[in-house]
Amino acid sequence: MRVLVVDDDTNVRDVVRRYLERGGYQVSVAGDGEAALKLAGEFTPDLVVLDLMLPGMDGLEVCRRLRARSAVPVVMLTALGEEEDRIVGLSLGADDYVTKPFSPRELVLRVGSVLRRAHGELVAGNGELSDGDIRIDVTARKATRDGEPLALTVREFDLLVFLMSHPGTVFNRADLLSKVWGWEFGDQSTVTVHVRRLREKVEADPARPQRIATVWGVGYRYDPVG
């Protein structure tokens, strides 16, 4: 598996590269956004570790441009006080985040988790799911709506599969963080952001969702429309 590490701090890049290489990954590094986008085109990584605080083009813009060209998984590196930037990054389609200062071992574990999900190893169930105009091939990790491919990130796909696999069941954000992300603790706004993004892709009117319902004071429920 190939991982692109983007950080302007040489020490961080070197440490992360060493730990990832020990984990069996092929690693390429970049110190700024322009170099990152160029390498992403040449290196075709399976995952990008992306610092949000970059000189010139910041990490949010890099994430936006990566998302415009592919669904490559992105793990963000954020400073402790950058909650708003983290939420924006998740809104742009980042799949996970690690807060600085971080344990390199934890980062390697997060990278492995996202990659396993991207290749279908951690998604519960197999075969196909369908609801009205939505069809999902769980094993092939393909989703369509009205026959057109749905451009879902790793986490969006997993969230949709999980909710569709449990129609009519209410899950709170902590439940979803555990079942879909595999986190026993973390920023629950991550779930809120991904639900909002998912509604934009599967609902006829995201402002008045019919499939992914909010159960006020509790959480979310999938209501089949087909």
C-alpha positions as CSV (number, residue, x, y, z in Angstrom):
1,M,0.0,0.0,0.0
2,R,1.2,3.5,-0.9
3,V,0.9,6.4,1.5
4,L,1.6,10.1,0.8
5,V,2.6,12.1,3.8
6,V,2.2,15.9,3.6
7,D,3.6,18.1,6.3
8,D,5.9,21.2,6.3
9,D,7.8,20.0,9.4
10,T,10.7,17.9,8.3
11,N,10.9,16.1,11.7
12,V,7.2,15.1,11.5
13,R,7.6,13.9,8.0
14,D,10.6,11.8,8.8
15,V,9.1,10.2,11.9
16,V,5.8,9.4,10.2
17,R,7.6,8.0,7.2
18,R,9.8,5.7,9.4
19,Y,6.8,4.4,11.4
20,L,4.7,3.8,8.2
21,E,7.6,2.0,6.5
22,R,8.0,-0.2,9.5
23,G,4.3,-1.0,9.1
24,G,5.0,-2.2,5.6
25,Y,3.8,0.8,3.6
26,Q,5.5,2.4,0.7
27,V,5.8,6.1,1.6
28,S,6.3,9.3,-0.3
29,V,6.5,12.7,1.4
30,A,5.8,16.4,0.4
31,G,6.3,19.6,2.3
32,D,3.7,21.8,0.7
33,G,0.4,21.7,-1.1
34,E,1.7,22.1,-4.7
35,A,4.2,19.3,-4.2
36,A,1.5,17.1,-2.6
37,L,-0.9,17.5,-5.6
38,K,1.9,16.8,-8.0
39,L,3.0,13.6,-6.1
40,A,-0.6,12.5,-5.8
41,G,-0.9,12.4,-9.6
42,E,2.4,10.6,-10.0
43,F,2.6,8.4,-6.9
44,T,-1.2,7.5,-7.0
45,P,-1.3,6.9,-3.2
46,D,-3.8,4.5,-1.6
47,L,-4.1,7.1,1.3
48,V,-2.9,10.6,2.1
49,V,-1.8,11.8,5.5
50,L,-2.4,15.6,5.3
51,D,-1.4,18.4,7.7
52,L,-3.9,21.2,7.6
53,M,-1.3,23.9,8.4
54,L,0.8,24.1,5.3
55,P,2.6,27.1,3.8
56,G,1.0,28.7,0.7
57,M,-1.9,26.4,-0.2
58,D,-3.3,25.1,3.1
59,G,-4.4,21.6,3.8
60,L,-8.0,22.3,3.4
61,E,-7.5,23.5,-0.2
62,V,-5.3,20.4,-0.9
63,C,-8.1,18.2,0.4
64,R,-10.7,20.0,-1.7
65,R,-8.6,19.5,-4.8
66,L,-7.8,15.9,-4.0
67,R,-11.6,15.3,-3.6
68,A,-12.3,16.9,-7.0
69,R,-10.1,14.3,-8.7
70,S,-10.5,11.1,-6.7
71,A,-11.9,9.4,-3.6
72,V,-8.5,8.6,-2.1
73,P,-8.8,8.3,1.7
74,V,-7.4,11.2,3.6
75,V,-6.3,11.3,7.3
76,M,-5.9,14.8,8.5
77,L,-3.3,16.1,11.0
78,T,-4.7,19.0,13.1
79,A,-3.5,21.0,16.0
80,L,-5.5,20.7,19.3
81,G,-7.2,24.1,18.9
82,E,-8.3,23.7,15.2
83,E,-11.7,22.2,15.8
84,E,-13.4,24.4,13.2
85,D,-10.7,23.5,10.5
86,R,-11.2,19.9,11.4
87,I,-14.9,20.1,10.9
88,V,-14.4,21.9,7.6
89,G,-11.9,19.2,6.6
90,L,-14.4,16.4,7.4
91,S,-17.0,18.4,5.4
92,L,-14.7,18.3,2.4
93,G,-14.5,14.6,2.6
94,A,-11.5,13.7,4.9
95,D,-12.0,10.2,6.4
96,D,-10.3,10.6,9.7
97,Y,-8.1,12.9,11.8
98,V,-5.3,12.7,14.3
99,T,-4.7,15.7,16.7
100,K,-1.2,17.0,17.2
101,P,0.8,16.2,19.2
102,F,0.1,12.6,18.3
103,S,1.6,9.1,18.8
104,P,3.1,7.8,15.5
105,R,1.9,4.4,16.5
106,E,-1.6,5.7,16.8
107,L,-1.4,7.3,13.4
108,V,-0.2,4.0,11.8
109,L,-3.2,2.3,13.4
110,R,-5.6,4.9,12.1
111,V,-4.0,4.6,8.6
112,G,-4.4,0.8,8.7
113,S,-8.0,1.1,9.9
114,V,-9.0,3.5,7.1
115,L,-7.3,1.4,4.5
116,R,-9.0,-1.8,5.7
117,R,-12.3,-0.1,5.5
118,A,-11.5,1.3,2.0
119,H,-10.9,-2.3,0.9
120,G,-14.0,-3.7,2.5
121,E,-12.4,-5.6,5.3
122,L,-14.3,-3.9,8.2
123,V,-17.8,-3.5,6.6
124,A,-20.4,-5.7,8.2
125,G,-22.3,-7.8,5.8
126,N,-21.8,-8.6,2.1
127,G,-23.8,-8.9,-1.0
128,E,-26.2,-6.1,-2.0
129,L,-28.4,-3.6,-0.4
130,S,-31.2,-1.6,-2.1
131,D,-33.8,1.0,-1.3
132,G,-35.8,2.7,-4.0
133,D,-33.3,4.2,-6.5
134,I,-30.2,3.4,-4.3
135,R,-28.3,0.2,-5.0
136,I,-25.2,-0.9,-3.1
137,D,-22.8,-3.7,-3.9
138,V,-21.2,-4.1,-0.4
139,T,-18.4,-6.4,-1.5
140,A,-17.3,-4.3,-4.5
141,R,-17.9,-1.1,-2.5
142,K,-20.0,0.5,-5.2
143,A,-23.1,2.6,-4.7
144,T,-25.4,4.0,-7.3
145,R,-28.5,6.2,-7.3
146,D,-30.8,6.1,-10.4
147,G,-28.0,4.0,-12.0
148,E,-25.4,6.8,-11.6
149,P,-22.4,6.2,-9.3
150,L,-22.5,7.8,-5.9
151,A,-19.2,9.5,-5.1
152,L,-18.9,8.4,-1.5
153,T,-15.8,8.6,0.7
154,V,-14.7,5.6,2.7
155,R,-16.6,6.7,5.9
156,E,-19.7,7.9,3.9
157,F,-19.9,4.4,2.3
158,D,-19.5,2.6,5.6
159,L,-22.1,4.9,7.3
160,L,-24.7,4.3,4.5
161,V,-24.1,0.6,4.6
162,F,-24.5,0.4,8.3
163,L,-27.6,2.5,8.4
164,M,-29.3,0.7,5.5
165,S,-28.4,-2.6,7.2
166,H,-30.4,-1.6,10.3
167,P,-33.6,0.1,9.0
168,G,-35.8,1.6,11.6
169,T,-33.2,1.4,14.4
170,V,-32.1,4.6,16.2
171,F,-28.4,5.1,16.8
172,N,-26.9,7.9,18.8
173,R,-23.7,9.5,17.7
174,A,-21.6,7.6,20.1
175,D,-23.0,4.3,18.7
176,L,-22.2,5.3,15.2
177,L,-18.7,6.5,16.2
178,S,-18.1,3.1,17.6
179,K,-19.8,0.9,15.0
180,V,-18.7,2.8,11.9
181,W,-15.5,4.5,12.8
182,G,-14.3,1.9,15.4
183,W,-13.6,4.7,17.9
184,E,-14.6,4.2,21.6
185,F,-14.1,8.0,22.1
186,G,-13.7,11.0,19.8
187,D,-15.3,14.2,18.5
188,Q,-18.9,13.3,17.9
189,S,-19.3,16.2,15.5
190,T,-17.5,13.9,13.0
191,V,-20.7,11.9,12.8
192,T,-22.9,15.0,12.4
193,V,-20.7,16.2,9.5
194,H,-20.8,12.9,7.7
195,V,-24.6,12.5,8.1
196,R,-25.0,16.0,6.5
197,R,-22.7,15.1,3.6
198,L,-24.4,11.8,3.1
199,R,-27.9,13.4,3.0
200,E,-26.6,15.7,0.3
201,K,-25.9,12.6,-1.8
202,V,-28.9,10.3,-1.1
203,E,-31.8,12.6,-0.3
204,A,-34.1,14.3,-2.9
205,D,-34.2,17.3,-0.5
206,P,-31.4,17.2,2.1
207,A,-33.1,19.9,4.1
208,R,-36.1,17.6,4.5
209,P,-34.5,14.1,4.7
210,Q,-36.8,11.1,4.2
211,R,-34.2,8.4,4.4
212,I,-31.8,9.5,7.2
213,A,-34.1,10.9,9.9
214,T,-33.0,12.8,12.9
215,V,-34.6,11.6,16.1
216,W,-34.3,14.7,18.2
217,G,-32.5,14.2,21.5
218,V,-31.4,10.7,20.5
219,G,-29.7,10.2,17.2
220,Y,-30.3,9.0,13.6
221,R,-32.5,6.4,12.0
222,Y,-32.7,5.0,8.5
223,D,-36.2,4.9,7.0
224,P,-36.4,3.0,3.7
225,V,-38.4,4.7,1.0
226,G,-38.5,1.9,-1.5
